[in-house]
Amino acid sequence: MLHLRLIAPADRSESVIELLEGTVGTAHLVVLPGAAREPAGDVIMCDVAREAGDDLLRALRSSGLTEHGSISVENIDLSLSERADRAQEDAPGEGVDAVLWESLSEATHEESRLTVTYLAFLTVATMLAACGVLTDSAILIVGAMVVGPEFGPLAGVCTGLVRRAPRLALRSLTALLVGFPVAMLLTGAFSLVMDGVGLFSKEDFLKPHPVSEFVWQPDAMSFVVALLAGVAGILSLTSSKSGALVGVAISVTTVPAAANAALALSYGNLTETWGSFAQLLVNLGGILLAGTLTLLGQKLFWARMRGRTSARAPGARSTGATGS
């Protein structure tokens, strides 16, 4: 269940209440007339089944409430109420399958910005991966994958394409196109400094690295893994399964490939440089393709679910158009 706290101007309050009362899956409606001071208006609270939340949020936004009032949404971890149980039964589908597009857009908006923190995380992750590649340490390579923040912009591009939000897609793409070159450039400089102090060496780089050689040898399996990771990553975001997202980070070799490209270039090994760069592109492309298709599939699925619900309850109030 989701908990909504709304502030509605007095002249819009009744229409908002009617909308909430007519939405399948709502419960526990509370109205506090005149309780809000900034902005001034009525405070309206209710609980709504997660699977009905997206339509309701879209309808509330369409009503102009975001311009003249406010909408706050919280996840309810525990709700002991028969009325809440009935609301979840009445709502279409299952809550764990539901996509809250507003929440997804907000999450990817925050994670897809080209910020100093984003660049710092990506650079540190790439440097860690460089250490892991040179020492052939699986632990360091996996650690670098977990630290890397690149899935946020990747999800932002997918969300922007599906929601037809070019600004979100462009901002996310910029974070990728600027972030990786900057991280690779700084990692190349880092490797030269480490070589200068005797911690890295060309001899160590040229030694066989059975644990990490996959990062510069892309093949069909690399693309398959990227596709699967893209599906799992998007599902983890839309279902709020953060633990699954960690597994996605570990499964894809974007950061290690970028690190190996920087190392190989600093030591003049163009074969591994191009191989690593190709591995990076294969992984990024596979994730973007699978993530976009997954979101499209979810969008079509929930459009069909809403259609079935409308057919079963023709008298129920509609809370918005099909997903966007």
C-alpha positions, 0 to 999 in steps of 0.5 A: 500500500501507498500513503498519499498526503495531499494539500488541495486549495479549498476550491479544488478540495471537493473534486480531489475528494471525489477523485479519491472516492471514485478510485478503485483500490483506495482506503482510509480517506481523511480530510482536514479542512483548512489545516494547511498553511503553506500552501493554504488549503485542506490536507487530504490523506488516504491509502491506495493499493500500489497497483492503483497508485500510478493512475491515481497520481497521474489523475491528481497531477492532471488536475493541477494539484502539483501547481496549486498544492502538493502531492506526497507519497510514502510506502507503507511497510505494514497495514493491519486493516480489512479495508486495506485488504479489500482495496488491494483485492479490488485493484487490478493486478499485483502490487509487486508487479506495479510500475509507479511511473512518477516514482520511477521518473523521480528516481531516475531524475536524481540518479541520472544527473552529471554531478561531481558525486556521480563522476567521483563514484564512477572514477573511483569504481574505474580505478578500483577495477584497474587495480583489480585487472592488474592484480587479477583480483576478482574481489576488486573487480566485483567491488568496482562493479558494485561501486559504479553508479552507471545504471542510474543514467542507463535507467534514465535513458530507458525511462525517457524513451518510453515516457517520451521525455527527451530531457530526461533521456538527453540528461541521462545520455550526457551523464554516460557520454561524459562520465565514462570518458572522464573516468577513463581519462583520470584512470589512465592518469592514475595508472601512470602515477601508480607506474611511476611509484612502482605499484603498477608495471607494464610487465604486470599488465602483460602477464596472463590474467585469467580472472579478468581477461573477459573484460576485453574479449566481447562475444555473443555471451556478453550481449546476452548477459547485458540483455538479462541484466537490463531486464533484471535492473529495470524490474528491480527499480520498478518493484523497489527490489534494491537487493536485485540491483546489486546483483545486476551491478555485479553481472555486467562488465561496464566499469571493468571494461572502461578500466581495462581500456584506460590501462591498455591505452596507457601502456600502448596496447591498442588491441586490448584498448579496442577490445575493452571499448567494444565490451563497454559498448556491447554492455551499454547497448544491451542494457539500454535495449533490454531495459527499454523493451522491459518498460514497454512490456510493463506499460502494455501489460498495465494498460491491458490490466486497466482495460480488464478492470474497466470492463468488469466495473463499467460504472467506476470512475476512470483515473486517467488515460493509459500509461505514459 
